[in-house]
Amino acid sequence: MNELNFSCTPEEAKDDSYLENRIRQELGISPKQKLTYRWRKRSIDARNRHIKVNASFEVWIDEEESPRFESYQFPTIKDAEEIHIIGAGPAGLFAALEAILQGKKPILFERGKDVRNRRRDLAQLAKSSILNPESNYCFGEGGAGTYSDGKLYTRSKKRGDVQKVMQLLVQFGATEDILVDAHPHIGTNKLPQLIVAIREQIIACGGEIHFEHKLTDLEVSKDKIIALEINGSKKIDVNHIILATGHSARDIFYLLHKRNIEVKAKPFALGVRVEHTQAFIDKLQYHGRLNDEFLPPASYSLVTQVDGKGVYSFCMCPGGIIAPCATDQQEVVTNGWSPSKRNNPYSNSGIVVSIDPTDFGHPENPFVCLEFQQSIERASWEAAGKTQKVPAQCLKDFVQQKKSTEFPRSSYQPGITSVEMDDIFPPFILNRLRQAFNDFDKKMPGFITNDAVIHAPESRTSSPILIPRDPETWRHPHVSNLYPCAEGAGYAGGIVSAAIDGMNCISKICEVQK
Ligand SMILES: Cc1cc2nc3c(=O)[nH]c(=O)nc-3n(C[C@H](O)[C@H](O)[C@H](O)COP(=O)(O)OP(=O)(O)OC[C@H]3O[C@@H](n4cnc5c(N)ncnc54)[C@H](O)[C@@H]3O)c2cc1C
């Protein structure tokens, strides 16, 4: 097998006969020789007017193409040692897969419903603003990752085996493009089937997944959790526990605190979600090229510093929709998703300000950041009329401190209410957001426009709480069989890093036993 790298235009990158001729030419392969090739890596370089695709191929000359990777074989583990996993998000599900690969039996408890029943609750939320606190965009099978954009880009390559996560996703139904693209994504329409395939594999091997099973209490004896209380009554004896309940399970943070299991305040970020038209973002990023069938919907990544604090774009969704992501009826929270084709006419992104426990004067209070986050979500709910409608302001009006009277459009289905952001956020957030938007407008001229609408708040960016774990064993320092895991515990941010953290928790449990 040969590896070949070159740059070409976006049109050429989609033209199979061009690619074959170019590969033959570059490697001196005669027309008589059999050529097989496939994409290895693909990225778009749109920094200059002449947009390029950086292409990398695997090439076979007069030989058979080898498979991209060997599929993982999952053994039967019905009678193996049990590991209890709380939460069936990316971390919990990948922990379960890894447990099976390592010969253990995973037993998952998930407070929400399976993906199909969960979808009904999301439809009701969009249509009637009725939020089910146990089944929503954050809670239910697949966790917060199920109805997301499914962006799989991660910077956390040092944390573990990104490739293994990607290969498993392909094994369970994602296209091989996610192994090729520099910024891969799956899309909300494709993620649920994938989650179902993972569930079916876990069950086929003898693992267990229990939906609508919420962890409600812990029985602690000396330095161990000896039993879990599920749904307020059922008692389950346990040995190892992986706690992968995500950043929205506030009741879990309070439960740990009540049971004298240490939790700490952690920095996070909070702000607004801004929506432009996708055509506008394409035009800016692709130097005026519009509706170009050879280019994917453009994205952006922005960052600046204002008064010593980072302000940055978060979870940008090209061709996406703004989603109602609260977990309580009396809160409003936004986030974004997009379908695999990213073919909605909108483009949205969180624009968030870094928040630190020291901002509030009581960093020793473990709930200081969480309480601030919750207060903003409640203020947003009240300001928008105590429904799941979201406070909104046109971007230029926000920068100029004017109330908006007319809105171009919004993808947020429960609807928007005109509210001045000054009624929701404290000055230290408002001033930084305004300055950051001015900086972003210099980098992307025209970014500040009344054709863009900000929706508030974007508040569930990462966990406002850290659940400590020993750097060697990954166990809680004071609870010898508790493994705080992934985003909710403060050790991951995003689907891939959460999945990696779940797998690594299993490896840590197995290491101790060796
Ligand atoms: C709309 C949206 C879009 C997103 N887009 C992207 C994206 O494109 N790319 C990306 O990388 N990330 C994205 N994210 C973030 C990503 O989904 C999370 O980083 C990831 O899901 C975290 O994984 P996790 O397993 O740690 O936690 P979660 O996914 O939050 O899963 C935790 C699970 O635990 C369950 N649980 C909570 N409490 C209990 C309890 N007491 N008992 C039993 N079960 C419990 C919850 O119901 C949930 O299913 C998005 C999130 C949202 C909401």
The ligand as an ORCA input file, in Angstrom:
! r2SCAN-3c Opt
* xyz 0 1
  C     -28.062     19.743     21.670
  C     -26.642     19.307     21.968
  C     -25.708     19.304     20.949
  C     -24.419     18.852     21.188
  N     -23.552     18.764     20.131
  C     -22.367     18.165     20.311
  C     -21.522     17.904     19.204
  O     -21.855     18.188     18.065
  N     -20.319     17.303     19.451
  C     -19.910     16.960     20.708
  O     -18.816     16.413     20.867
  N     -20.690     17.203     21.769
  C     -21.915     17.780     21.596
  N     -22.720     17.986     22.672
  C     -22.209     17.665     24.006
  C     -22.192     16.148     24.200
  O     -23.458     15.655     23.945
  C     -21.721     15.816     25.598
  O     -20.414     16.334     25.739
  C     -21.663     14.315     25.851
  O     -22.916     13.744     25.604
  C     -21.235     14.029     27.294
  O     -21.276     12.660     27.497
  P     -21.475     12.014     28.937
  O     -21.706     10.574     28.696
  O     -20.373     12.442     29.824
  O     -22.802     12.670     29.545
  P     -24.268     12.775     28.968
  O     -24.297     12.648     27.510
  O     -24.837     14.012     29.569
  O     -25.005     11.500     29.550
  C     -25.336     11.370     30.900
  C     -26.497     10.400     31.017
  O     -26.706     10.133     32.392
  C     -28.092     10.064     32.643
  N     -28.341     10.353     34.056
  C     -28.217     11.548     34.688
  N     -28.545     11.416     35.990
  C     -28.871     10.112     36.186
  C     -29.308      9.384     37.314
  N     -29.478      9.966     38.507
  N     -29.582      8.068     37.164
  C     -29.439      7.445     35.950
  N     -29.041      8.121     34.836
  C     -28.746      9.436     34.960
  C     -28.668     11.121     31.724
  O     -30.037     10.869     31.476
  C     -27.809     10.960     30.478
  O     -28.368     10.076     29.558
  C     -24.032     18.446     22.488
  C     -24.962     18.486     23.524
  C     -26.257     18.902     23.279
  C     -27.249     18.927     24.411
*
